[in-house]
Amino acid sequence: MLLIVSGGIAAYKSLELIRLLRARDIAVDCVLTRSGAQFVTPLSLQALSGTPVHGELFSLTEESEMGHIALSRSADLIVVCPASADLLARMAAGLADDLATTLLLATDTAVLVAPAMNVRMWEHPATRANLAVLRARGIHMVGPEEGAMACNEFGRGRLAEPAAILEAILSMLASGRPLAGRRALVTAGPTHEPIDAVRYLANRSSGKQGYAIASCLAEQGADVTLVSGPVALDAPAGVRRIMVETAVDMQLACEAALPADVAVLAAAVGDWRTREVLSGKLKKQAGSPPPELALVANPDILAGLSAPGPRRPRLVIGFAAETDDIVARATAKRLRKGCDWIVGNDVSAGTGIMGGDENRIHLIDEAGVEDWPRMTKHEVARRLVERIARLLGGETRP
Ligand code: CTP
């Protein structure tokens, strides 16, 4: 995303917006206008976005790396926040007298503006006329809101809250995609069930399959919450990731993520936890036998989510990691847990599937079993999400 920050006291809120966008792993390139730089520094924008800030139209170093035309075309969306009365006027007039206006004139990308100005400037016929011109050109707008202003006046002109701007951005990024407006919950990775202060029970799940599914769901426009056990993977772009350790924490995070249209539970949840967790480290006692661990059952998140009720997602998909009789066991597991589809796969040591980059799955639903050939986990995710999109409405983009 390209974020243009123009001049105005509300410019400081663009910093919070960048933070929210980065939390969704949305890449943000910033352009700071000369008057914007009176209110926030390039250093603040750069520290939060993690990329150098563009300021000058004719910068030799910038032009040698990425020219302003390329910059205007490289983003999926251009957001102007805050958009001052002056910048809106220059946009409406088609001026190109600095980097921001040149980019806005050179782009064929969707543009969202978040105006912020004094109430009298907002109500001035010149601003009204400029806004009408911009709206007619298909420019999207969020806010402004009514409220107390920095200049001690009250009225409309206050920048929309960063959370509302984020929502507008997410819905624009998702628009036209088949899962736009759908909420998805994905679990991935192992759980760690502590024994004492330093030890835990775990399994070999890498989280790769669940992360690939979360990523493909987001690409198709879904609003995705990924509840992840401890893994060494980066959060996929555009996905809200919640890191957890134990099965109990995973269950709580899943419940908090509801309602959802679809839930894909790919996590390898530990079936048991220790009855008690020692606060210190369990010590060896010379001459004593090794300690015995007393275990209790963990909650079954998949069975809980699949149970009928108002909060049940419309489509619940479970995974069945098996080592023998895969299809028969997975079929029985689907019925036992009450989910709609189950993805059965062979995780025997020789297959290299658990922790590897490939998977060979059997997709089982009420109608029967489909055997998919061995393919990458990303390809499995892409095809599975294609199926989900077909069921929840619309076709996936090629
Ligand atoms: N699952 C879950 N919560 C648990 C255990 C499993 O949500 N406490 C989910 C997994 O995410 C997966 C499915 O249930 O989608 C299959 O889990 P699995 O552990 O393979 O099934 P079990 O019922 O534990 O059967 P078994 O261990 O006997 O194979």
Boltz pocket constraint, residues with backbone or C-beta under 6 A from the ligand:
constraints:
  - pocket:
      binder: B
      contacts: [[A, 187], [A, 247], [A, 265], [A, 266], [A, 267], [A, 268], [A, 269], [A, 270], [A, 271], [A, 298], [A, 299], [A, 300], [A, 301], [A, 302], [A, 303], [A, 317], [A, 318], [A, 319], [A, 320], [A, 321], [A, 333]]
      max_distance: 6.0
